[in-house]
Amino acid sequence: MQLISSAASPFVRKVHVVLHETGQIADVEVLGVKTSPVATAAEVAAANPLGKIPALLRDDAPAIYDSRVITRFLDARAGGKLYPEARIWDVLTLEATADGIMEAAVLMTYERRIRPPEMVFEPWIEAQWAKVSRALDTLNDRWMSHLEGPLCMGQLAVGCALGYLDFRHDARQWRKDRGTLDDWYAAFSQRPSMVATAPTD
């Protein structure tokens, strides 16, 4: 199998973390690409008509895409421990919350990186951060018992989301007034899978 990848993408990082956690690193060749919403790499467009990464090229079947599809496929391939059926709706909601944080944070990055300076729309950036902030408050106030429980995909996704905030939006100081979430992440970010997949430009 081949993973169409970018080292800076938090959605790609989710897949890499799952590969580490499930012992499948050797089964997947990483194909690094440079792509953006306004200049989609040919390899990305061929694998995913939506032009997004990651995409997983399978040896005997069509490519699959969207990080949540890929992580669930890889988890099932390894025995299905990261999406426990007894907690499935909580796990999926936690993962969706993390993915929403990543999506909003990536849009903030693109607004400044892709648009000419005179076209950057600051209210749009602040609206995206408001989504991130609400989600972080919810994680800190309502989801800590899940984050501190048995390992699941929701935890891995939240770890990747918080790592991306440190990577691209550290000046926003997401930790302020969220000490419980901060403490959790300080420990969780030391997992070997998280250390091995730290984002780079």
C-alpha positions in Angstrom: 0.0 0.0 0.0 1.0 3.6 -0.5 0.0 6.7 1.5 -0.1 10.0 -0.3 1.2 12.2 2.4 2.5 15.6 3.5 4.6 16.0 6.6 2.7 19.1 7.8 -0.8 17.8 7.5 -2.5 16.9 10.8 -4.9 14.6 9.0 -1.9 12.7 7.5 -0.4 12.6 10.9 -3.4 10.8 12.3 -2.8 8.0 9.8 0.9 7.8 10.6 0.1 7.6 14.3 -2.3 4.7 13.6 0.3 2.9 11.6 2.7 3.2 14.5 0.1 2.2 17.1 -1.0 -0.9 15.1 2.4 -2.0 13.9 1.8 -1.5 10.2 4.6 1.0 9.4 6.4 -1.6 7.2 3.2 -2.3 5.2 2.8 1.2 3.8 5.1 3.2 1.5 4.9 7.0 2.1 4.6 9.1 -1.0 5.3 12.8 0.0 3.7 15.4 -2.2 3.4 19.2 -2.3 -0.2 20.2 -2.8 -2.7 23.0 -1.9 -6.3 23.9 -2.4 -5.3 26.1 -5.4 -2.6 23.8 -6.8 -3.6 20.2 -6.4 -0.8 17.7 -7.1 -1.6 15.3 -9.9 -1.0 12.3 -7.6 -3.6 13.7 -5.2 -6.2 14.4 -7.8 -5.8 10.9 -9.3 -6.3 9.2 -5.9 -9.0 11.5 -4.5 -11.3 13.6 -6.8 -11.8 16.1 -3.9 -8.1 16.9 -4.1 -7.4 16.3 -0.4 -4.8 14.3 1.5 -4.3 11.7 2.9 -5.2 9.1 0.4 -4.3 5.4 0.7 -3.6 3.4 -2.5 -4.4 -0.2 -1.9 -2.8 -3.0 -3.9 -6.0 -4.8 -4.7 -8.8 -2.3 -4.5 -9.6 1.4 -5.2 -7.9 4.2 -3.3 -9.6 5.3 -0.1 -9.5 8.8 1.3 -10.5 11.0 4.2 -8.4 10.4 7.3 -11.3 8.9 9.3 -11.9 6.3 6.5 -8.3 5.4 6.3 -7.7 5.1 10.1 -10.7 2.9 10.5 -9.6 0.7 7.6 -6.1 0.4 9.1 -7.5 -0.3 12.5 -9.8 -3.1 11.2 -6.9 -4.5 9.3 -4.9 -4.8 12.5 -7.7 -6.3 14.6 -10.0 -3.4 15.4 -8.9 -2.0 18.8 -9.0 1.7 18.3 -12.8 1.9 17.5 -14.3 -0.2 20.3 -17.9 -1.1 19.6 -18.9 -0.6 23.3 -17.8 3.1 23.1 -18.1 3.7 19.4 -20.4 6.8 19.4 -18.2 8.5 22.0 -15.0 7.6 20.1 -16.4 8.9 16.8 -17.7 12.1 18.3 -14.3 12.7 20.0 -12.6 12.1 16.7 -15.0 14.4 14.8 -14.3 17.1 17.4 -10.6 16.8 16.9 -11.0 16.7 13.1 -13.1 19.9 13.3 -10.3 21.6 15.3 -7.8 20.6 12.6 -10.0 21.7 9.7 -10.6 25.2 11.2 -6.9 25.5 12.1 -5.8 24.5 8.6 -8.2 27.0 7.1 -6.6 29.7 9.3 -3.2 28.7 7.9 -4.4 28.8 4.3 -6.0 32.2 4.7 -2.7 33.8 5.3 -0.5 31.5 3.2 -2.5 31.3 0.0 -4.3 34.7 -0.2 -2.4 37.9 -1.1 -2.0 40.0 2.1 -4.6 42.6 0.9 -7.2 39.9 0.5 -6.8 38.2 3.9 -10.1 38.4 5.7 -9.4 38.7 9.5 -13.1 38.1 10.6 -12.9 34.7 8.8 -9.7 33.8 10.7 -11.3 34.8 14.0 -14.4 32.8 13.2 -12.3 29.7 12.6 -10.5 30.3 15.9 -13.8 30.6 17.7 -14.7 27.1 16.6 -11.4 25.8 17.8 -11.8 27.6 21.1 -15.3 26.2 21.7 -14.1 22.7 20.9 -11.1 23.0 23.2 -13.4 24.2 26.1 -15.7 21.2 25.5 -12.8 18.8 25.5 -11.4 20.3 28.8 -14.8 20.5 30.5 -16.7 17.4 29.3 -14.4 14.8 27.7 -11.5 14.3 30.0 -12.8 11.0 31.4 -12.8 9.7 27.8 -9.3 11.1 27.1 -8.0 9.5 30.2 -9.6 6.2 29.5 -8.4 3.2 27.4 -6.6 4.1 24.2 -8.9 4.8 21.3 -8.9 6.7 18.0 -10.5 9.8 19.7 -7.5 10.2 21.9 -5.1 9.9 18.9 -7.1 12.4 16.9 -7.2 14.9 19.8 -3.4 14.5 20.2 -2.8 15.3 16.6 -5.1 18.3 16.7 -3.4 19.8 19.7 0.0 19.1 18.1 -1.1 21.1 15.0 -2.2 24.0 17.2 1.3 24.1 18.7 2.9 23.7 15.2 0.9 26.5 13.4 -0.9 28.6 16.0 1.3 28.6 19.1 0.8 32.3 19.6 -2.9 31.7 20.3 -1.9 30.0 23.6 -4.6 27.3 23.5 -3.5 26.0 26.9 -4.7 29.2 28.8 -7.5 28.3 31.2 -7.5 24.7 30.0 -5.1 23.2 32.5 -6.7 19.7 32.6 -6.4 19.3 28.8 -2.9 20.8 28.9 -1.8 18.2 31.5 -3.3 15.4 29.5 -1.6 16.5 26.3 1.8 16.9 28.1 1.8 13.2 28.9 0.0 11.9 25.8 2.4 13.8 23.4 5.3 11.6 24.8 3.8 8.4 23.4 6.3 7.0 20.9 3.8 7.2 18.1 3.3 10.9 18.7 7.0 11.7 19.0 7.8 9.8 15.8 5.2 11.7 13.8 5.8 15.3 15.0 4.9 17.7 12.1 7.5 19.4 10.0 7.4 21.9 7.1 
